[in-house]
């Protein structure tokens, strides 16, 4: 069993990735479990294709594996749930 961290999604959007690239979703979220950091995730339609990186580490140029790498499989279920949930139209208030 994989423990799923608690996250708070700030925003996400769908990118069609040009005319021939694989489309994907990009997420901005706060990891409010142990780390309490802001992260970005890129998730493709295919299951188990989810990359998660810490934004502060990216801004500092830290991209090495083991330094700024997170288990996408831990975050993927919550992110996929967000895609399936109805979202308000951007620019409209509820």
C-alpha positions as CSV (number, residue, x, y, z in Angstrom):
1,X,0.0,0.0,0.0
2,X,1.3,3.4,-1.0
3,X,0.7,6.3,1.4
4,X,-0.8,9.2,-0.3
5,X,0.4,12.6,0.8
6,X,-2.0,15.4,1.6
7,X,-2.1,18.0,-1.0
8,X,-3.9,21.3,-1.7
9,X,-4.2,22.0,-5.5
10,X,-3.6,25.6,-6.3
11,X,-4.4,25.3,-10.1
12,X,-4.1,22.9,-13.0
13,X,-4.5,23.0,-16.7
14,X,-4.5,20.8,-19.8
15,X,-1.8,21.2,-22.4
16,X,-2.3,19.7,-25.8
17,X,1.5,19.7,-26.4
18,X,1.6,21.0,-30.0
19,X,0.2,19.1,-32.9
20,X,1.9,15.8,-32.4
21,X,3.1,15.6,-28.8
22,X,1.4,13.6,-26.0
23,X,-1.0,15.9,-24.1
24,X,-0.6,16.3,-20.4
25,X,-1.9,18.1,-17.3
26,X,0.2,20.4,-15.3
27,X,-0.5,21.0,-11.6
28,X,0.6,23.6,-9.0
29,X,0.0,22.3,-5.5
30,X,1.1,22.5,-1.9
31,X,2.3,19.3,-0.3
32,X,0.9,19.8,3.1
33,X,2.0,16.5,4.5
34,X,5.5,16.3,5.9
35,X,7.3,18.7,3.7
36,X,4.9,21.6,3.5
37,X,6.3,22.7,0.1
38,X,4.9,23.9,-3.2
39,X,5.4,21.5,-6.0
40,X,4.6,21.2,-9.7
41,X,3.5,18.0,-11.4
42,X,3.3,17.0,-15.0
43,X,1.0,14.1,-15.7
44,X,0.3,12.4,-19.0
45,X,-2.9,10.5,-19.8
46,X,-1.1,7.1,-19.5
47,X,-1.2,5.8,-15.9
48,X,2.1,5.9,-14.0
49,X,3.4,8.8,-16.1
50,X,3.6,11.5,-13.4
51,X,6.6,13.7,-12.6
52,X,6.7,15.8,-9.4
53,X,9.3,18.5,-8.6
54,X,9.7,21.0,-5.8
55,X,9.4,24.6,-7.2
56,X,11.9,26.3,-4.8
57,X,14.5,23.7,-5.8
58,X,13.8,24.2,-9.5
59,X,14.2,28.0,-9.0
60,X,17.5,27.3,-7.3
61,X,18.6,25.2,-10.3
62,X,18.5,21.9,-8.3
63,X,17.2,19.3,-10.7
64,X,19.3,16.2,-9.8
65,X,17.7,12.9,-9.1
66,X,17.5,12.3,-5.4
67,X,17.7,16.0,-4.7
68,X,14.5,17.1,-6.5
69,X,12.7,14.0,-7.3
70,X,9.5,12.7,-5.8
71,X,7.5,9.5,-6.2
72,X,4.8,10.4,-8.8
73,X,2.8,7.3,-7.8
74,X,2.2,8.8,-4.4
75,X,0.7,12.0,-5.8
76,X,-1.0,10.6,-9.0
77,X,-4.3,9.3,-7.4
78,X,-5.2,12.7,-5.9
79,X,-4.2,14.5,-9.1
80,X,-6.3,12.2,-11.3
81,X,-9.2,12.7,-8.9
82,X,-8.9,16.5,-9.4
83,X,-9.1,16.0,-13.2
84,X,-12.3,14.0,-12.9
85,X,-14.0,16.6,-10.5
86,X,-16.0,19.4,-12.1
87,X,-14.0,22.6,-12.2
88,X,-15.3,26.2,-12.4
89,X,-14.6,28.0,-15.6
90,X,-11.5,30.2,-15.2
91,X,-12.3,33.8,-14.6
92,X,-15.7,33.1,-13.1
93,X,-16.3,33.4,-9.4
94,X,-18.7,31.0,-7.6
